């Protein structure tokens, strides 16, 4: 599967298109999504430019939309064919952002691999 990743030390000239292994079937609590759109937001640009440190080889982008291909055991809120979008901070529903967000460890494209790929497999609740 194709993915766009960062290479240290960062910078737009350090982005690389790579062929990564297919993530396979979703495990318990996970969904597999065929992505149809993604976008580069300011946070993603900071990561790409090295302004926010990320692991070498990190898959970029925190915003994406696609269609659920498969769901893992225990996933009841999604089914194949559902149209879905990613959430930058899915647990932040209102109020001051960092009171509920805390850090960027779980943020796609920063603390975890993002959506500059074809078919991510991720936790359904994230």
C-alpha positions in Angstrom: 0.0 0.0 0.0 1.3 3.5 -0.8 2.0 6.0 2.0 3.6 9.3 2.4 6.1 9.4 5.3 8.5 11.8 6.9 12.2 11.4 7.1 14.4 13.0 9.7 15.2 15.8 10.3 12.0 17.0 8.5 11.1 19.5 5.9 9.0 19.2 2.8 11.9 17.9 0.8 12.1 15.0 3.3 8.7 13.6 2.4 8.8 10.2 0.7 6.3 8.0 -1.1 6.8 4.5 0.2 5.2 1.1 -0.4 4.2 -0.3 3.0 2.8 -3.7 3.9 -1.0 -4.0 3.8 -2.3 -3.6 7.4 -4.4 -6.7 6.9 -7.7 -7.5 8.5 -9.0 -5.5 11.4 -8.6 -7.0 14.9 -11.1 -6.8 17.8 -12.3 -3.2 18.1 -10.8 -2.0 14.8 -12.0 -0.9 11.4 -10.4 -1.0 8.0 -11.2 2.1 5.9 -10.5 2.7 2.2 -9.6 6.3 2.1 -11.0 8.6 -0.6 -9.8 12.0 0.6 -7.3 13.6 3.0 -6.1 17.1 3.7 -3.0 18.9 4.9 -3.8 21.1 7.8 -1.4 23.5 9.7 -0.6 20.8 12.3 0.4 18.4 9.5 2.6 21.1 7.9 4.4 21.6 11.3 5.1 17.9 11.6 6.2 17.7 7.9 8.6 20.6 8.4 10.1 19.2 11.6 8.5 21.8 13.9 6.7 19.0 15.8 9.1 16.1 16.3 7.7 12.8 14.9 9.3 9.4 14.5 11.3 8.8 11.4 9.1 7.1 8.9 5.9 8.5 10.5 2.9 8.4 8.1 1.5 11.9 7.8 -1.9 13.6 7.9 -4.5 13.8 10.6 -7.6 14.4 8.5 -9.2 11.9 6.2 -12.5 10.5 4.8 -13.3 7.1 3.4 -15.6 4.1 3.4 -15.4 1.3 6.0 -14.3 -1.9 4.2 -14.3 -4.3 7.2 -14.9 -4.2 11.0 -13.3 -6.3 13.7 -15.0 -8.3 16.4 -16.9 -6.2 18.9 -17.4 -3.2 16.6 -21.1 -2.3 16.6 -21.1 1.4 15.7 -19.8 0.9 12.1 -20.4 -1.5 9.3 -18.9 -2.1 5.9 -20.1 0.7 3.5 -20.4 3.4 6.2 -18.8 6.7 5.2 -16.5 8.0 7.9 -14.2 10.9 8.7 -11.3 11.1 11.1 -11.4 13.2 14.2 -8.4 15.2 15.2 -9.3 15.0 18.9 -12.3 12.6 19.1 -12.6 12.9 22.9 -12.8 16.7 22.8 -16.5 17.6 22.4 -16.5 21.0 24.1 -14.8 23.3 26.5 -11.1 24.2 26.7 -9.2 22.0 24.3 -6.2 21.0 26.5 -8.4 20.3 29.5 -9.7 17.2 27.7 -7.0 16.7 25.0 -3.9 16.8 27.2 -1.2 15.9 24.6 -0.7 14.8 21.0 0.3 11.2 21.7 -2.8 9.8 20.0 -3.0 12.4 17.3 -2.8 10.8 13.8 0.3 12.0 11.9 2.0 13.0 15.1 1.9 10.5 18.0 0.6 7.7 15.8 0.7 7.0 12.0 -1.7 9.3 10.1 -3.9 9.0 7.0 -1.5 9.7 4.1 -2.1 6.1 3.1 -4.6 4.0 1.2 -6.2 1.7 3.8 -5.5 2.3 7.5 -6.7 -0.1 10.1 -7.4 1.8 13.4 -9.4 1.4 16.6 -13.0 2.1 16.0 -13.3 4.2 19.2 -10.4 6.6 18.4 
